[in-house]
Every structure is written in C-alpha cells, then in structure tokens.
C-alpha cells in the first residue's frame, strides 16, 4: 500500500496570508490526525477527522481549521498567518484512530515558513 | 486531558551501551503507548508499542516496559549503534480519544 502523502512539502508565506495543506491517508484508513511540530514543543495535536467529521480538537486558535472529504483525504487551513505558525505540519492516518490501540502512520510533513 | 512527560531531553551514549528513555502519563485511562523514532528530515516512524494489558514487550534490541500503577513506561535500547541516533517520542492514548498525546522527545546520540 502507498504510504501517507502530504502536499506541498515546503511552503513560504508572509504574515496575514492563509495557507491550505493537503493529506492523503493510506488507502482504507478513515482517521486522519494533524500535528504541529516545532523544536521547542514537540508534536502538538491540532485535530482529528473520521468519516468527514471532526472527532477531536486540540488547543489551537480558530485560525486553524480542517476538513475531510468522502475519500478520506484531508485538508487543513491556517488563516491570518503569524510568524509563530512556522513549523512542520504532520498528518497521520489510521483505520479507526489510536484510541483503539491502532498504529498511526505519519506523512512526510509540510514545512511552513512564515516571513 | 492527557499529559505526557519525557526524560531525558538529550541522551549521549557510546556504541554498544544501553539507552533508557522514560515517560510518565497523567490519565489512568490511557491504554496504548507507542514509541516513534524520527531521523533528521524524516517522518516519525513507529518502532514499538505496548497496550495496557501487557507489562513488557521486546523486539530484537528494543523493549518497552509499562508500570500502570506508577503511570510510567520506558524504552530500552541495548547494544546501541550509530544508526540509532535520532529523536525518540513516546505517546499515550485511551479508548475515549482517538488521538495521541506525545512527549517532547529525546535526542539520542550514539557515538562510535
């Protein structure tokens, strides 16, 4: 099976702009989670989608949003970008979600730089 | 919510030595504990996981132990090799949530 893919891999934006990142899960996986990775904070959970519904949400401002399509592909959007949003954004997929003790498989990430 | 603490933040060992990374969690309902390895510029990859009905699990040179009473779990790497150098993350989740809460990571450096 093909692994989790993310596009684009690199992105440079300026403050105030918005950005959309895409994640394609492993075929058959219905759960997609998004994480923000920064050197000081490790991996912080943004939100999880399952069957097109947001099932869990982390402690991030409303500028961060997401959605999932019927084919399980997911997008996340960040509006009004701030310098502090510069990070590696990782998505991970699993069949039902890690709450069932399932492995989450990560994509390669999108590195976002906000200038 | 769940909180996972991971120690140490950096660990330097000589090739052939053992390395131990420890994590504690706060939610007694947590029942799944994976460990991920992330090499520079690469995605995190699962190296071993343990569920709450098991106290220890081994896979070749790596092992994980779980103490539910004390709410801590540890990663043990024996006979370390330079290619073990990476950042290691522990995580926890429970059946009430579909997400993982990660520790902040341990940078393991194995010197030849």
Boltz contact constraints between the chains, C-beta under 6 A:
constraints:
  - contact:
      token1: [A, 33]
      token2: [B, 99]
      max_distance: 6.0
  - contact:
      token1: [A, 42]
      token2: [B, 102]
      max_distance: 6.0
  - contact:
      token1: [A, 42]
      token2: [B, 104]
      max_distance: 6.0
  - contact:
      token1: [A, 42]
      token2: [B, 105]
      max_distance: 6.0
  - contact:
      token1: [A, 43]
      token2: [B, 102]
      max_distance: 6.0
  - contact:
      token1: [A, 45]
      token2: [B, 99]
      max_distance: 6.0
  - contact:
      token1: [A, 48]
      token2: [B, 98]
      max_distance: 6.0
  - contact:
      token1: [A, 48]
      token2: [B, 99]
      max_distance: 6.0
  - contact:
      token1: [A, 55]
      token2: [B, 98]
      max_distance: 6.0
  - contact:
      token1: [A, 56]
      token2: [B, 97]
      max_distance: 6.0
  - contact:
      token1: [A, 56]
      token2: [B, 98]
      max_distance: 6.0
  - contact:
      token1: [A, 56]
      token2: [B, 99]
      max_distance: 6.0
  - contact:
      token1: [A, 97]
      token2: [B, 98]
      max_distance: 6.0
  - contact:
      token1: [A, 98]
      token2: [B, 93]
      max_distance: 6.0
  - contact:
      token1: [A, 98]
      token2: [B, 100]
      max_distance: 6.0
  - contact:
      token1: [A, 99]
      token2: [B, 93]
      max_distance: 6.0
  - contact:
      token1: [A, 99]
      token2: [B, 95]
      max_distance: 6.0
  - contact:
      token1: [A, 99]
      token2: [B, 97]
      max_distance: 6.0
  - contact:
      token1: [A, 99]
      token2: [B, 98]
      max_distance: 6.0
  - contact:
      token1: [A, 101]
      token2: [B, 32]
      max_distance: 6.0
  - contact:
      token1: [A, 101]
      token2: [B, 51]
      max_distance: 6.0
  - contact:
      token1: [A, 103]
      token2: [B, 46]
      max_distance: 6.0
  - contact:
      token1: [A, 106]
      token2: [B, 43]
      max_distance: 6.0
  - contact:
      token1: [A, 106]
      token2: [B, 44]
      max_distance: 6.0
  - contact:
      token1: [A, 108]
      token2: [B, 43]
      max_distance: 6.0
